[in-house]
Amino acid sequence: MKRRLAIAAFAATAVSFAAIWQPAAATIPAPDPDTYASPLELLLSPDGSRLYVLCQEAAEVRVLNPQTGHEIATIPVGRQPRGFSFSPDATHLFVVNSWDDSVSVIDTRTTKVQATWHAGFEPSSVVEDHAGKALFIADRIGNNITVLDAATGEERQTLEAGRGAQGRAGHPRGVRQAPRDPGSAAPGALRGGQEGPRDPSTA
């Protein structure tokens, strides 16, 4: 009899303990859509009306009103975009997608991707020549410069570059390319898809 009473008392205590210490349901906050956007670069349109934000982790370009911060458009591009630049007339925005080895061509008037072109291994930056005829893409893993036809995306040729080719910039007498690796050769000038002298003044 005493044993039965002891067992009943233990069971009642256990039930009471479980009721007291029962944890509340976990509350998981909704994910913040901006948490992993990873804005990497900014470009302001020549007329100052739009600010373009390259978001690497979100794989998109966000278009903002620079005066109000209001979002005008979100443009999906390829995986891990790493660099972007305008065409000379700013009607197009070129985005290099490093994990897809591609270039997204965005029409800035419609804020839509107009075409996707193949690039070299892990493209890191892009620039179009002043004539709007050739697109120069620095390929970080390929250690070269891929030259595309700016109208069709067809590959014209591949130029050798330093290790980890990355930075590019427009120049009145050609396109300047800077290797990422400090042990590589000094920046050189490229004209019409051909390697030129390192010092443009010697041309």
C-alpha positions as CSV (number, residue, x, y, z in Angstrom):
1,M,0.0,0.0,0.0
2,K,2.8,2.4,1.0
3,R,4.6,1.5,-2.2
4,R,1.5,2.4,-4.4
5,L,1.1,5.7,-2.6
6,A,4.8,6.5,-3.1
7,I,4.5,5.7,-6.8
8,A,1.4,7.9,-7.2
9,A,3.0,10.8,-5.4
10,F,6.1,10.5,-7.6
11,A,4.0,10.5,-10.8
12,A,1.9,13.5,-9.6
13,T,5.2,15.4,-8.8
14,A,6.6,14.6,-12.2
15,V,3.5,15.8,-14.0
16,S,3.5,19.0,-12.0
17,F,7.2,19.6,-12.7
18,A,6.7,19.0,-16.5
19,A,3.8,21.5,-16.5
20,I,5.8,24.1,-14.7
21,W,8.9,23.8,-16.9
22,Q,7.3,23.2,-20.3
23,P,9.2,25.6,-22.6
24,A,7.2,28.1,-24.6
25,A,7.2,27.7,-28.4
26,A,10.3,29.2,-30.0
27,T,9.7,32.5,-31.9
28,I,11.8,32.7,-35.1
29,P,12.1,36.2,-36.5
30,A,11.3,36.7,-40.2
31,P,14.5,37.0,-42.3
32,D,15.5,40.5,-43.2
33,P,15.6,40.7,-47.0
34,D,18.5,43.2,-46.8
35,T,20.7,41.1,-44.4
36,Y,22.6,39.3,-47.1
37,A,22.4,41.8,-50.0
38,S,26.1,42.6,-49.6
39,P,26.2,45.9,-51.6
40,L,29.6,46.0,-53.3
41,E,29.7,48.9,-55.7
42,L,27.8,52.1,-56.5
43,L,27.3,53.9,-59.8
44,L,25.5,57.2,-60.3
45,S,23.8,57.8,-63.7
46,P,25.4,60.7,-65.6
47,D,22.2,62.8,-65.1
48,G,22.2,62.1,-61.4
49,S,18.7,60.7,-61.4
50,R,19.5,57.1,-60.5
51,L,21.8,55.3,-58.2
52,Y,22.8,51.7,-59.1
53,V,23.8,49.4,-56.3
54,L,25.6,46.1,-57.1
55,C,24.5,43.5,-54.5
56,Q,26.8,40.5,-54.5
57,E,25.1,38.0,-52.3
58,A,21.6,38.9,-53.5
59,A,22.8,38.6,-57.1
60,E,21.0,41.7,-58.2
61,V,21.3,45.4,-59.1
62,R,19.1,47.7,-57.1
63,V,18.1,51.0,-58.7
64,L,17.5,53.8,-56.2
65,N,16.4,57.5,-56.3
66,P,19.5,59.2,-54.9
67,Q,17.4,62.0,-53.5
68,T,14.9,60.0,-51.5
69,G,16.5,56.5,-51.3
70,H,13.3,55.1,-52.8
71,E,13.8,51.8,-54.7
72,I,12.9,52.2,-58.4
73,A,13.7,48.6,-59.5
74,T,15.5,45.4,-58.6
75,I,17.3,43.6,-61.4
76,P,18.3,40.0,-61.0
77,V,21.7,39.1,-62.5
78,G,24.1,36.1,-62.3
79,R,25.7,34.6,-59.3
80,Q,28.3,36.6,-57.3
81,P,28.4,39.8,-59.5
82,R,31.7,41.5,-58.9
83,G,31.8,44.6,-61.1
84,F,29.7,46.8,-63.4
85,S,30.0,49.9,-65.6
86,F,28.0,52.0,-68.0
87,S,28.2,52.1,-71.8
88,P,29.6,55.4,-73.1
89,D,26.0,56.7,-73.7
90,A,24.8,55.2,-70.4
91,T,21.9,53.4,-72.1
92,H,23.3,50.0,-71.0
93,L,24.9,48.7,-67.8
94,F,27.3,45.8,-68.0
95,V,27.5,43.5,-65.0
96,V,30.1,40.7,-64.7
97,N,29.0,37.6,-62.8
98,S,32.1,35.9,-61.3
99,W,30.5,32.5,-60.5
100,D,28.7,32.2,-63.8
101,D,31.5,33.4,-66.0
102,S,29.1,35.8,-67.7
103,V,28.1,39.3,-68.4
104,S,24.5,40.6,-67.8
105,V,23.6,43.4,-70.3
106,I,21.0,45.7,-68.7
107,D,19.0,48.2,-70.6
108,T,18.9,51.2,-68.3
109,R,15.8,52.6,-69.9
110,T,13.7,49.5,-69.1
111,T,15.8,48.3,-66.1
112,K,15.7,44.8,-67.6
113,V,18.4,42.3,-68.6
114,Q,18.6,42.5,-72.3
115,A,21.2,39.7,-72.9
116,T,23.6,37.5,-71.0
117,W,27.0,36.9,-72.7
118,H,29.8,34.4,-72.0
119,A,33.0,35.7,-70.4
120,G,36.3,34.2,-69.3
121,F,37.1,32.4,-66.0
122,E,35.8,34.5,-63.0
123,P,35.3,37.9,-64.6
124,S,35.9,40.7,-62.1
125,S,35.5,44.0,-63.9
126,V,34.3,45.3,-67.3
127,V,34.5,48.5,-69.4
128,E,33.4,49.4,-72.9
129,D,35.7,51.4,-75.2
130,H,34.8,55.0,-76.0
131,A,33.6,54.1,-79.4
132,G,31.1,51.7,-77.9
133,K,32.4,48.8,-80.1
134,A,34.3,46.6,-77.8
135,L,33.8,45.3,-74.3
136,F,37.0,44.5,-72.2
137,I,36.5,42.0,-69.3
138,A,39.2,41.3,-66.7
139,D,39.2,37.6,-65.9
140,R,40.7,37.0,-62.4
141,I,41.2,33.2,-62.6
142,G,41.8,33.2,-66.4
143,N,44.6,35.8,-65.9
144,N,43.5,37.5,-69.2
145,I,41.3,40.0,-70.8
146,T,38.3,38.8,-72.8
147,V,37.3,41.2,-75.6
148,L,33.7,41.0,-76.8
149,D,31.8,42.7,-79.6
150,A,29.8,45.3,-77.7
151,A,26.8,44.9,-80.0
152,T,26.6,41.1,-80.2
153,G,28.6,39.7,-77.3
154,E,30.7,37.6,-79.7
155,E,34.2,37.0,-78.5
156,R,36.8,38.8,-80.6
157,Q,40.0,37.7,-78.9
158,T,41.6,36.9,-75.6
159,L,44.6,39.0,-74.3
160,E,47.1,37.9,-71.8
161,A,47.2,39.8,-68.5
162,G,48.9,39.6,-65.1
163,R,48.0,37.2,-62.4
164,G,44.6,37.9,-60.9
165,A,43.6,40.5,-63.5
166,Q,41.0,42.7,-61.9
167,G,40.9,46.5,-62.2
168,R,40.0,48.2,-65.5
169,A,39.3,51.9,-66.3
170,G,38.6,53.9,-69.4
171,H,41.4,56.0,-70.8
172,P,41.5,58.6,-73.7
173,R,44.1,56.5,-75.6
174,G,43.0,53.0,-74.6
175,V,41.7,50.9,-71.8
176,R,43.8,50.6,-68.7
177,Q,44.2,47.2,-66.9
178,A,45.6,46.8,-63.5
179,P,46.6,43.3,-62.2
180,R,45.5,42.3,-58.7
181,D,48.8,40.6,-57.9
182,P,51.4,43.2,-57.0
183,G,54.1,40.9,-58.3
184,S,52.5,41.1,-61.8
185,A,53.5,43.5,-64.6
186,A,52.6,47.1,-64.4
187,P,49.3,48.3,-65.8
188,G,49.2,48.3,-69.6
189,A,47.2,50.1,-72.3
190,L,45.0,48.1,-74.7
191,R,44.0,49.6,-78.0
192,G,41.6,48.0,-80.5
193,G,42.1,44.6,-78.9
194,Q,45.9,44.8,-79.1
195,E,48.4,45.3,-76.3
196,G,50.1,48.7,-76.5
197,P,53.0,50.3,-74.7
198,R,52.7,50.7,-70.9
199,D,53.3,54.4,-71.2
200,P,50.8,55.9,-73.6
201,S,53.1,58.9,-74.2
202,T,55.6,56.6,-76.0
203,A,53.0,55.6,-78.6
